[in-house]
Amino acid sequence: MKAVLRAGMVLLAGWLTVVCAAGTGQAAPAPPDDRAQTAYLADRLRENPVYISDQFPREVPRSTAPEFAEQARRIGVPTYVLVLPGSSLTANPAGLLAGVHDRLGRPGLYVAVDRSGLAAVETYGVSLPGATDARRATLYELPYDATAREVFRHFVDVLTSGKARQRLDATGAEHDGATRSHEPAGLHTTRTDRENQSFVTGLAVTGIPLAALLVTVHVWRRRRVRRALSAPVPAPDGGRPDAAPGVSLRKPAASPPRSPSAAPARRLGRAGLASGPFPLALLIPLTVAALALSGLIAFTASRLFTDTTSGDGSHPTAADMRARVDRVADGLRRDPLYIDPESPSALDAADRARLRARLGSLRVPVLIAAVPTSSGDESGGNPALLAQALHDRLHRDALIVIADPATGSIAPFNHGAPVNGGYLIERPRETYTGGTDLALGSRLDAFLGYVAKSPPAKAGATPYPPEPAADPVQEKALPGLFTGDFRPGLLIGAFLGGLVFALVALALSLARRLRRRLRPGQLSAAAGGERGDAAAPEAPKAPERPDPAWLRRTAREEIAALTAALDPADALSEEARRRAWECLDATALLIDGDSDGRIDADAAPADLACAVVLARAGRTAIRRPDAAAQVCHRNPLHGAASGRRQIRTAGSGRARSLPVCQECRAVPGPVLRLGSSPRTRHDAYVPYATLPGPLATLADGAGIDQLTRTVREYFGVH
C-alpha cells in the first residue's frame, strides 16, 4: 500500500513538473539562437581580419577596409575588427565578440565598431593593458559626429600612446557611467553649419566695409568741422589772433529774435553747409578701398571654410552600393526565405520550417527577405527600393516581402505576381506593423495565409516606381559658400552696417557732449584771455584773388563752423548773440536762394566772399564780443579790423580814415579782387568795390551791422 502511495506521489510530482515547464515555456519563449550569426561573422574574419558589413555603405563603405587594416597593424597584436550596423549588434556586444572568438579560435584583440563608436573591445590570449581605458577615452574625447573610421583611428592612437589611463582621467568623465564632462567640438561641417557660414560671410562682406566707409566719412566731416571751428580769427586792438575753442557750451534756452530768413539760414548751416557734399576725390578711393576690403573678406572666408563634404571624405563605390542586393538576390535564388546572417535571427528553426512549407504550397511566387533597412543602406531606408533592386537582379516576377528583423515590420511589394493587392491591403494592420505582441514568424505565417486566400488576379501588376534614393556623394556634399543664405546675409549685412554706423555716430556725439560738460566755461575763458598767449594761431586764409572753388569751399566750412559755434553758445551778451544770428541769416540769403540747404550753383564770387566775411564776423562776435564790429577795408577776408588808417581811395583826391586789420594798419595790403562770374578769367579780376552786391558797401567803411541790413534790403527782406 505504501509503495502504491509513493508511486502515486511520484507521478503527481512529475505531472506538475511537466505542467509548470509547459506553462513557463509558453509565457517566456526561448531567445532566438544567434549561433548562425557568430558562425557567419567568424567565417568572414577567417577570410579577412577586418570585416565591414554591406548594410550601411553610405556611412561606412566596404572599400575602406584597407584603412582599418592599416590602423589595426599599428597595435602590434593580432586584431580582428567587426564594423557592423546597430541592428546587427545584440544587447551585449561583448558577448557577440566572445561567441565570434569561440568560433574563430584565434587569440588577439577583438573590436566591434558601429556607426556611433566602439561598441566593444575584448582581448583573448594576448596581453594588451589599457585597451578598455583607450575605448572609454575615445568615447569621451571624440564628438558624436565622428565616423567609424575616425573612431577606430583615434582608439589606436590612444592605445599605442601608452597613456590611455591618463587621457581617460583628463577627460573628467565619470568612470562608473557614460557621461561626458563636456561635449567636444564637432569634427565635420553639416549643411546647417554651411548655411550659417554663408550667412555670416554675407554679413561680413557688406556689413564691415559699409560700416567702415560710413564711419570714415562721418569722422572726416566732423574733423573738417573741428578744423573750421579752430580756424583763427584776428584779434582787435592789435592783439594776437585767437583760435576758436574746440568745445561747445550748452545750447541757449531761447534764441534772439531773427529775421524771417533765420530758418533757412539754420537749415543751410546744419543740413547743407555744415557737412557739405563729400569730396569726390576722396569718396572714390574710399569706395574702392571698401570694395577691396569686401573682396578680401570674401577671399579669407573661402580659405577658412574649405570643407566640401560633411563626412570624413570617404564615398561608397558602385560595388559597395550593390553588395547587399547581390548577396540577398543570390540567397533568394536558392531559397525563397532569406534570413540575414549578419543580424540576430528573429526566426527560430520551427518558424523557418513552417514558413518554407507555406511558401512551397502557395500557387503564387512569394520571396521573403528578412533583412533590416536603415538610412545608411543603399536604398536610404526605403524597402520599396530594395524590393525593386531585388526584382531587377532576379529577373523574376514575384511578390517580394521585406521583413525587417530589427523593427518587426512587414512590407510586401508585388512585382508581376497574380495576387490581389487590394485584398492584402485590407488585412488587419497588426499583420504588417512591428511593435505588437505577435512575433515576426507568426505574423509572416498569417500573411502567407492571406496570400493563399487572396482572390485570383491578373499577372503583371507592378507597383509604382519608387523615388530614387539620394546620391551618396551628393548627399554629403556641402553647398558652395557663396550660395544659399549668402544673399540674405548681404542684405542684412548692409542693414547692420548702417546700424553700426548710427551707433558709432551716436557714441561719438555723446562723447563730445560729455567732454564739453567736463570742460565748462572754456569758451568764456577764451574770450576773457584766460587761455594765454603761449600759442598764437595763424591768421585766417585771405588770398588776394580767390578763385570760385576756394570761395565755395571756404564759405561751406565757415558757415558750418558758425552753426556749430552758435548751438552751444550760452555765455554771450544779447548784442553778440544778435549779431551772430544776423550774420548767419544773411549768408543764407546770399548763397542759398532756393532754400535747399546747399550753396547755389550760380552763386556769384562776390556773394560767396560776402558769405565768408559774414560767417567769420559771426564767429568773432561769439568768441570776442568786444571785438570791433568792422572788417578790414583792404581785404574783408582778413577779418575784424584792429584800428583805422588814412587811406587814399581811388577816384578821390583826399585820404579817408578806413578800418583795417593789424597787418594792413602797418602796411596796407592789396585790395581784394574778384571775378564778376564763376567763369571769369583770373587775369580779368577787378576790385571787389566795383562789383554789384552788398559786399561793395565794405569799401566805404561800413560795419557788419550795416552789411547785414544791406543784405536784407538787397533781397527785399525786412
C-alpha positions in Angstrom: 0.0 0.0 0.0 2.8 2.4 0.8 4.6 1.5 -2.4 1.4 2.4 -4.4 1.1 5.7 -2.5 4.7 6.6 -3.1 4.3 5.8 -6.8 1.2 8.0 -7.0 3.1 10.9 -5.4 5.9 10.5 -7.8 3.5 10.5 -10.8 1.7 13.6 -9.4 5.0 15.4 -8.9 6.1 14.5 -12.4 2.8 15.7 -13.9 3.1 19.0 -12.0 6.6 19.4 -13.2 5.5 18.9 -16.8 2.6 21.4 -16.5 4.8 24.0 -14.9 7.5 23.6 -17.5 5.0 23.8 -20.3 3.4 26.9 -18.8 6.8 28.6 -18.3 7.8 27.9 -21.9 4.6 29.4 -23.1 5.0 32.6 -21.1 8.6 33.2 -22.0 9.8 31.6 -25.2 13.5 30.9 -25.5 15.5 33.7 -27.2 16.5 33.2 -30.8 19.6 31.2 -31.5 22.4 33.6 -32.6 24.9 30.8 -33.3 24.3 31.3 -37.0 25.3 35.0 -36.7 28.5 34.3 -34.8 29.4 31.5 -37.1 28.9 33.7 -40.2 31.0 36.6 -38.7 33.7 34.2 -37.6 33.9 32.8 -41.2 34.3 36.4 -42.5 37.1 37.2 -40.1 38.8 34.0 -41.1 38.9 35.3 -44.6 40.0 38.8 -43.6 40.7 40.2 -40.1 38.7 43.3 -40.9 35.0 42.8 -41.9 32.8 45.7 -42.8 29.1 45.0 -43.2 27.5 45.8 -46.6 24.3 47.1 -44.9 25.4 50.7 -44.4 27.6 51.7 -47.4 26.5 55.4 -47.1 28.1 55.6 -43.7 31.0 53.1 -43.8 31.8 51.9 -47.3 33.3 48.4 -47.5 36.1 49.8 -49.7 37.6 51.5 -46.6 38.6 48.1 -45.1 42.3 48.6 -46.1 42.4 51.7 -44.0 41.0 49.9 -40.9 43.6 47.1 -41.5 46.4 49.6 -41.7 45.4 51.1 -38.3 45.0 47.6 -36.8 48.6 46.7 -37.7 49.8 49.6 -35.6 48.6 47.8 -32.4 51.2 45.1 -32.6 49.0 42.1 -31.8 46.5 40.2 -33.9 43.5 42.4 -34.2 40.0 41.4 -35.6 37.7 44.2 -36.4 33.9 43.9 -37.0 32.2 47.0 -38.4 28.5 46.4 -38.1 25.3 48.5 -38.1 23.5 48.8 -34.8 20.8 46.3 -35.9 23.4 43.6 -36.2 24.7 44.0 -32.6 23.0 42.3 -29.7 22.2 43.9 -26.4 25.6 42.5 -25.3 28.2 43.3 -27.9 30.9 41.8 -25.7 29.0 38.6 -25.7 28.9 38.7 -29.5 32.7 39.1 -29.6 33.1 36.2 -27.2 30.9 34.0 -29.5 32.9 35.0 -32.6 36.2 34.3 -30.8 34.9 30.8 -29.7 34.0 30.1 -33.3 37.2 31.5 -34.8 39.5 30.1 -32.1 42.3 32.7 -32.5 43.9 34.8 -29.8 44.0 38.6 -30.3 42.2 41.9 -29.8 38.6 41.8 -30.9 36.9 45.1 -31.7 33.2 45.8 -32.6 32.6 49.2 -34.2 29.2 50.6 -35.1 28.2 53.9 -36.6 28.3 55.6 -33.2 31.7 54.4 -31.9 33.3 51.5 -30.3 30.6 49.0 -29.2 33.0 46.5 -27.5 36.7 45.8 -27.1 37.9 42.4 -25.8 41.2 40.6 -25.6 41.7 36.9 -25.8 45.0 35.2 -25.2 47.1 38.4 -25.5 48.3 40.9 -23.0 47.2 44.4 -24.0 46.9 46.7 -21.0 44.9 49.9 -21.4 42.5 48.6 -24.1 39.4 49.2 -22.0 40.7 52.7 -20.9 41.5 53.5 -24.6 38.0 52.6 -25.6 36.4 54.9 -22.9 38.9 57.7 -23.6 37.9 57.6 -27.2 34.3 57.7 -26.3 34.8 60.9 -24.2 37.4 62.6 -26.4 35.5 62.4 -29.7 32.3 64.2 -30.6 29.2 62.4 -31.7 29.7 63.2 -35.4 32.9 61.1 -35.6 32.7 58.4 -38.2 33.6 54.8 -37.6 36.9 55.1 -39.3 37.8 58.2 -37.3 36.8 56.5 -34.1 38.9 53.4 -34.7 41.9 55.5 -35.7 41.6 57.6 -32.5 41.3 54.4 -30.5 44.5 53.1 -32.0 46.2 56.4 -31.3 45.2 56.4 -27.6 46.1 52.7 -27.2 49.6 53.0 -28.8 50.4 56.2 -26.9 50.7 54.2 -23.6 48.8 56.9 -21.8 45.3 55.6 -22.1 44.6 55.8 -18.4 45.9 59.4 -18.1 43.9 60.5 -21.1 40.8 58.9 -19.6 41.3 60.8 -16.3 42.0 64.0 -18.2 38.5 63.9 -19.8 36.9 64.3 -16.3 34.4 61.6 -17.2 32.6 59.6 -14.5 34.3 56.2 -14.5 31.2 54.4 -13.4 29.0 55.8 -16.2 28.9 57.0 -19.8 28.5 60.7 -19.1 30.8 63.4 -20.5 32.1 66.4 -18.6 31.8 68.5 -21.8 30.9 67.9 -25.4 33.9 68.1 -27.8 33.5 70.3 -30.8 32.2 68.6 -33.9 34.6 67.3 -36.5 32.6 67.9 -39.6 30.7 70.7 -41.2 27.0 70.0 -41.6 24.6 71.6 -44.1 23.3 73.8 -41.2 26.8 74.8 -40.4 27.5 75.7 -44.1 24.3 77.8 -44.1 25.5 79.6 -41.1 28.9 80.2 -42.6 27.3 81.5 -45.8 25.1 83.9 -43.8 27.9 85.2 -41.7 30.1 85.6 -44.7 27.4 87.7 -46.4 27.0 89.8 -43.2 30.8 90.5 -43.1 31.2 91.1 -46.9 28.7 94.0 -46.8 28.4 95.0 -43.2 32.1 95.6 -42.3 33.1 97.6 -45.4 29.9 99.6 -45.4 30.3 100.5 -41.7 34.0 101.3 -42.2 33.1 103.6 -45.2 30.3 105.4 -43.4 32.3 105.9 -40.2 35.3 107.2 -42.1 33.2 109.7 -44.0 31.5 110.8 -40.8 34.8 111.2 -38.9 36.3 113.1 -41.8 33.4 115.5 -41.9 33.5 116.0 -38.2 37.2 116.7 -38.3 36.6 119.2 -41.0 34.0 121.0 -38.9 36.5 121.0 -35.9 39.2 122.4 -38.2 36.8 125.1 -39.2 35.9 125.8 -35.6 39.6 126.1 -34.7 40.3 128.4 -37.6 41.9 131.7 -36.3 40.0 135.0 -36.1 42.1 138.2 -35.9 42.0 139.9 -32.5 41.1 143.5 -32.2 43.2 146.3 -31.0 46.4 145.0 -32.4 46.3 141.9 -30.2 47.3 138.5 -31.4 44.6 136.4 -33.2 42.6 133.9 -31.2 41.6 130.5 -32.2 38.1 129.2 -31.8 37.7 126.8 -28.9 37.5 123.2 -29.6 34.5 122.7 -27.3 30.9 123.9 -27.1 28.7 125.0 -24.2 25.1 124.5 -23.6 22.5 125.5 -26.1 20.8 128.7 -25.2 17.3 128.4 -23.8 16.0 131.0 -26.1 17.4 132.4 -29.3 17.3 136.1 -30.1 14.7 137.5 -32.5 15.8 136.8 -36.0 14.7 138.0 -39.4 12.3 135.8 -41.5 15.4 134.4 -43.2 16.6 132.8 -39.9 15.0 129.4 -40.5 16.6 129.0 -44.0 19.9 130.1 -42.6 19.8 127.5 -39.8 18.8 124.8 -42.3 21.6 125.8 -44.6 24.2 125.7 -41.9 23.2 122.3 -40.4 21.8 120.3 -43.3 23.9 121.6 -46.1 27.0 123.6 -45.4 27.7 122.2 -42.0 28.8 119.0 -43.7 28.6 119.6 -47.4 28.9 117.0 -50.1 31.8 114.7 -49.6 34.7 115.5 -52.0 34.5 113.2 -55.0 38.3 113.0 -55.0 38.2 111.3 -51.6 34.9 109.4 -52.0 36.1 107.4 -55.0 39.3 106.0 -53.4 37.4 105.3 -50.1 34.7 103.4 -52.1 37.4 101.4 -53.9 39.0 100.6 -50.6 35.7 99.4 -49.2 35.2 97.2 -52.2 38.7 95.8 -51.8 38.0 95.1 -48.2 34.8 93.3 -49.1 36.8 91.2 -51.6 39.5 90.4 -49.0 36.8 89.3 -46.5 35.2 87.0 -49.1 38.6 85.6 -50.0 39.5 85.0 -46.4 36.2 83.3 -45.8 36.8 81.0 -48.7 40.1 80.0 -47.2 38.6 79.4 -43.8 35.5 77.5 -44.8 37.1 74.9 -47.1 35.0 71.9 -46.3 33.3 70.4 -49.3 31.7 67.3 -47.6 30.0 66.7 -44.3 31.8 63.3 -43.7 35.4 62.1 -43.4 35.8 62.2 -47.2 35.1 58.5 -47.9 32.4 57.8 -50.5 31.0 54.4 -51.4 31.9 52.8 -54.7 29.3 51.3 -57.1 30.4 47.8 -55.8 29.7 49.0 -52.2 26.2 50.1 -53.1 25.2 46.9 -54.8 27.0 44.4 -52.5 24.0 43.7 -50.2 21.5 43.5 -53.1 23.7 40.9 -54.8 24.1 38.9 -51.6 20.3 38.8 -50.9 19.4 38.2 -54.5 21.9 35.2 -54.6 20.3 33.8 -51.4 16.8 34.2 -52.8 17.7 32.3 -55.9 18.5 29.2 -53.7 15.8 29.7 -51.1 12.5 31.8 -51.1 13.2 32.6 -47.5 16.4 34.6 -47.0 17.4 35.4 -43.4 20.2 38.0 -43.0 23.2 36.1 -41.5 24.7 39.3 -40.0 21.7 40.1 -37.8 20.3 38.3 -34.8 17.7 36.0 -36.1 14.1 36.8 -35.3 13.0 33.4 -36.7 13.8 30.1 -34.9 14.1 26.7 -36.6 10.4 26.0 -36.2 9.5 29.3 -37.8 11.8 28.7 -40.7 10.5 25.2 -41.4 6.8 26.4 -41.2 7.4 29.3 -43.5 9.3 27.3 -46.1 6.4 24.8 -46.1 3.9 27.6 -46.6 6.0 29.1 -49.4 6.2 25.8 -51.2 2.4 25.3 -51.1 1.4 28.7 -52.5 0.1 29.0 -56.0 1.9 32.4 -56.5 5.6 33.0 -56.2 6.5 34.8 -52.9 10.0 35.7 -51.8 10.8 36.8 -48.3 13.9 38.8 -47.5 14.3 39.1 -43.7 16.9 41.9 -43.7 17.0 45.2 -41.9 16.7 48.6 -43.6 18.2 51.9 -42.4 19.1 55.3 -43.8 22.7 54.2 -44.3 21.9 51.4 -46.7 21.9 51.5 -50.5 18.1 52.2 -50.5 18.3 55.0 -48.0 15.9 53.1 -45.7 13.2 52.6 -48.4 12.1 48.9 -48.6 10.4 49.7 -51.9 13.7 50.5 -53.5 15.2 47.3 -52.0 12.4 45.2 -53.4 12.8 47.0 -56.8 16.5 46.3 -56.8 16.0 42.6 -55.9 13.4 42.2 -58.7 15.8 43.8 -61.2 18.6 41.4 -60.1 16.4 38.2 -60.1 14.6 38.9 -63.3 11.6 37.1 -61.8 8.0 38.1 -61.2 7.1 37.5 -57.6 5.6 39.1 -54.5 8.6 40.3 -52.7 8.3 40.7 -49.0 10.8 42.8 -47.0 10.6 41.7 -43.3 12.8 43.8 -41.0 14.1 41.7 -38.1 15.1 44.9 -36.2 11.6 46.5 -36.2 9.4 43.5 -37.0 7.7 45.3 -39.9 6.5 43.5 -43.0 6.3 45.3 -46.4 5.0 43.4 -49.4 5.7 44.6 -53.0 4.0 42.9 -55.9 6.3 42.7 -59.0 4.2 40.8 -61.5 2.7 38.1 -59.3 -1.0 37.2 -59.7 -2.1 38.5 -56.3 -5.0 40.7 -55.5 -3.2 43.7 -53.9 -6.4 45.3 -52.6 -7.3 42.2 -50.7 -3.9 42.2 -48.9 -4.1 45.9 -48.1 -7.4 45.4 -46.3 -5.9 42.8 -43.9 -5.5 43.7 -40.2 -2.9 46.3 -39.6 -1.1 44.3 -36.9 -0.1 41.8 -39.6 2.3 44.3 -41.1 3.5 46.6 -38.4 6.1 45.8 -35.8 5.8 46.5 -32.1 2.9 44.1 -31.5 2.8 41.1 -29.2 3.0 38.8 -32.2 6.4 37.5 -33.2 7.7 38.1 -36.7 7.4 34.4 -37.5 3.7 34.3 -36.5 2.9 37.4 -38.5 4.7 36.2 -41.6 2.8 32.9 -41.3 -0.5 34.8 -41.0 0.4 37.0 -44.0 1.2 33.9 -46.2 -2.3 32.5 -45.1 -3.9 35.7 -46.5 -1.9 35.4 -49.7 -3.2 31.8 -50.1 -6.8 33.0 -49.6 -6.5 36.1 -51.9 -8.7 36.1 -54.9 -7.0 35.4 -58.3 -5.7 38.5 -60.1 -4.2 39.2 -63.5 -0.5 38.7 -63.6 1.8 41.5 -64.5 0.7 44.1 -61.9 3.7 46.1 -60.7 3.9 48.9 -58.1 4.5 52.5 -58.9 8.3 53.0 -59.3 9.6 54.4 -56.0 11.5 57.7 -55.8 15.2 57.1 -56.3 17.5 57.3 -53.3 19.8 60.2 -52.9 23.2 60.0 -54.5 25.6 59.1 -51.7 28.2 61.6 -52.9 25.7 64.5 -53.3 24.1 63.5 -50.0 27.2 64.5 -48.1 28.3 67.3 -50.4 28.1 70.8 -48.9 26.7 73.7 -51.0 29.0 76.5 -52.0 30.0 79.1 -49.5 28.5 81.9 -51.7 25.1 80.3 -52.2 22.0 79.7 -50.1 21.9 82.2 -47.2 24.8 84.3 -48.6 22.4 86.7 -50.4 20.2 87.2 -47.3 23.4 87.8 -45.4 24.4 90.5 -47.9 21.1 92.4 -47.4 21.1 92.1 -43.6 24.8 93.0 -43.5 24.1 96.2 -45.3 21.4 97.0 -42.7 23.7 96.1 -39.9 26.5 98.2 -41.4 24.2 101.2 -41.3 23.1 100.4 -37.8 26.7 100.1 -36.6 27.4 103.5 -38.2 24.5 105.0 -36.4 25.6 103.6 -33.1 29.2 104.9 -33.7 27.9 108.3 -34.6 25.7 108.4 -31.6 28.6 107.3 -29.3 30.9 110.0 -30.8 28.2 112.6 -30.3 27.6 111.5 -26.7 31.4 111.5 -26.1 31.6 115.1 -27.4 28.8 116.2 -25.2 30.3 114.6 -22.2 33.7 116.2 -23.0 32.0 119.6 -23.2 30.3 119.1 -19.9 33.6 118.1 -18.3 35.2 121.4 -19.5 32.6 124.1 -18.9 33.3 127.7 -19.4 36.1 127.2 -21.8 34.5 129.5 -24.3 34.1 132.4 -21.9 37.6 131.8 -20.6 38.9 132.0 -24.1 37.0 135.3 -24.6 38.5 136.7 -21.4 42.0 135.9 -22.5 42.5 133.1 -19.9 43.9 130.7 -22.5 47.1 132.8 -22.6 49.3 133.8 -25.4 51.6 130.8 -25.4 50.5 129.6 -28.9 49.1 132.3 -31.1 47.3 130.8 -34.1 47.8 131.9 -37.6 45.6 134.4 -39.3 42.8 133.2 -41.5 43.5 132.5 -45.1 42.7 135.6 -47.2 44.1 135.3 -50.7 44.2 138.4 -52.8 42.5 136.8 -55.8 40.5 133.8 -54.5 39.0 131.5 -57.2 35.4 130.4 -57.1 36.3 126.9 -55.9 38.2 128.3 -52.9 35.3 130.6 -52.1 32.7 127.9 -52.3 34.7 125.5 -50.1 35.6 128.2 -47.6 32.0 129.5 -47.4 30.8 126.0 -46.7 33.4 125.4 -43.9 32.9 128.9 -42.3 29.2 128.6 -42.2 29.5 125.1 -40.7 31.8 126.4 -38.1 29.4 129.3 -37.3 26.5 127.0 -37.0 28.4 124.6 -34.7 29.5 127.6 -32.5 26.0 129.0 -32.2 24.4 125.9 -30.9 26.2 125.7 -27.5 26.9 129.4 -27.1 25.1 130.4 -23.9 27.6 132.8 -22.3 27.1 135.6 -24.8 25.7 139.1 -24.4 22.5 139.9 -26.1 24.3 142.1 -28.6 26.8 139.4 -29.6 24.1 136.8 -30.0 22.1 139.1 -32.2 25.0 139.9 -34.4 26.0 136.3 -34.9 22.5 135.2 -35.8 22.0 138.1 -38.2 25.3 137.1 -39.9 24.1 133.5 -40.3 20.8 134.7 -41.7 22.5 136.9 -44.2 24.7 134.1 -45.5 21.6 132.1 -46.4 20.1 135.0 -48.3 23.3 135.4 -50.3 24.1 131.9 -51.4 21.0 129.7 -50.8 18.3 131.4 -52.8 16.3 128.2 -53.4 16.4 127.2 -49.7 17.6 123.7 -50.4 20.3 123.7 -47.8 23.2 123.9 -50.3 25.2 126.7 -52.0 23.5 127.8 -55.2 25.3 126.6 -58.3 25.2 130.1 -59.8 26.3 131.9 -56.7 28.4 134.9 -57.7 32.0 135.2 -56.4 31.1 138.5 -54.6 28.2 136.8 -52.8 30.4 133.9 -51.8 33.1 136.3 -50.5 30.5 138.2 -48.6 29.2 135.0 -47.0 32.7 134.1 -45.9 33.1 137.6 -44.4 29.8 137.4 -42.6 30.4 133.9 -41.2 33.8 134.9 -39.9 32.3 138.1 -38.4 29.6 136.0 -36.7 32.3 133.7 -35.1 34.2 136.8 -34.0 31.1 138.1 -32.3 30.6 134.8 -30.5 34.2 134.4 -29.3 35.1 138.1 -28.8 32.0 140.1 -28.1 34.1 143.2 -27.5 35.8 143.0 -30.9 35.3 145.7 -33.4 32.1 145.4 -35.5 34.0 146.3 -38.7 36.2 144.3 -41.0 39.4 145.2 -43.0 38.7 147.7 -45.7 41.5 146.5 -48.0 40.5 142.8 -48.0 37.4 141.9 -45.9 38.6 138.3 -45.8 41.3 139.5 -43.3 38.6 139.6 -40.7 37.9 142.0 -37.9 39.5 145.4 -38.0 42.0 146.3 -35.3 42.1 150.1 -36.0 41.8 152.8 -38.7 44.2 154.2 -41.2 44.2 157.2 -43.5 44.0 155.7 -47.0 43.6 157.5 -50.3 40.9 155.7 -52.3 40.6 155.5 -56.0 38.7 158.3 -57.6 39.1 160.6 -54.6 41.7 163.3 -54.1 41.9 163.0 -50.4 42.6 160.3 -47.8 39.9 158.8 -45.7 40.0 157.1 -42.3 39.0 153.5 -43.0 39.1 150.3 -40.8 42.0 148.0 -41.4 43.4 144.8 -39.9 46.6 144.6 -37.9 48.8 143.8 -40.9 47.2 146.5 -43.2 47.4 149.0 -40.4 51.2 148.7 -40.6 51.5 148.3 -44.4 48.3 148.5 -46.5 47.9 145.2 -48.3 46.5 144.6 -51.8 42.8 145.1 -52.4 40.6 142.0 -52.7 39.9 141.3 -56.4 37.1 139.0 -57.6 35.6 137.9 -60.9 32.3 139.1 -62.0 31.1 135.5 -62.5 32.3 132.0 -61.7 33.7 131.7 -65.2 35.7 134.9 -65.2 39.3 134.5 -66.2 41.8 135.0 -63.4 43.5 137.9 -65.2 40.2 139.7 -65.5 39.5 140.0 -61.8 38.5 143.5 -60.6 38.5 145.2 -57.2 35.5 144.0 -55.1 34.2 147.5 -54.6 33.4 147.7 -58.4 31.2 144.6 -58.3 27.4 144.8 -57.7 26.1 143.4 -54.4 26.2 144.1 -50.7 30.0 143.3 -50.4 30.8 146.7 -52.1 29.4 148.6 -49.0 32.5 147.5 -47.1 34.7 149.6 -49.4 33.1 152.7 -47.8 34.0 151.5 -44.2 30.5 150.1 -43.4 30.3 147.8 -40.4 28.9 144.3 -40.0 25.5 145.5 -38.8 25.3 147.8 -41.8 26.3 144.9 -44.1 23.6 142.6 -42.7 21.0 145.3 -43.2 22.2 145.9 -46.7 21.9 142.2 -47.5 18.3 142.1 -46.2 17.4 145.2 -48.2 19.1 143.8 -51.3 16.9 140.7 -51.2 13.8 142.5 -50.0 13.7 141.0 -46.5 12.7 143.4 -43.7 
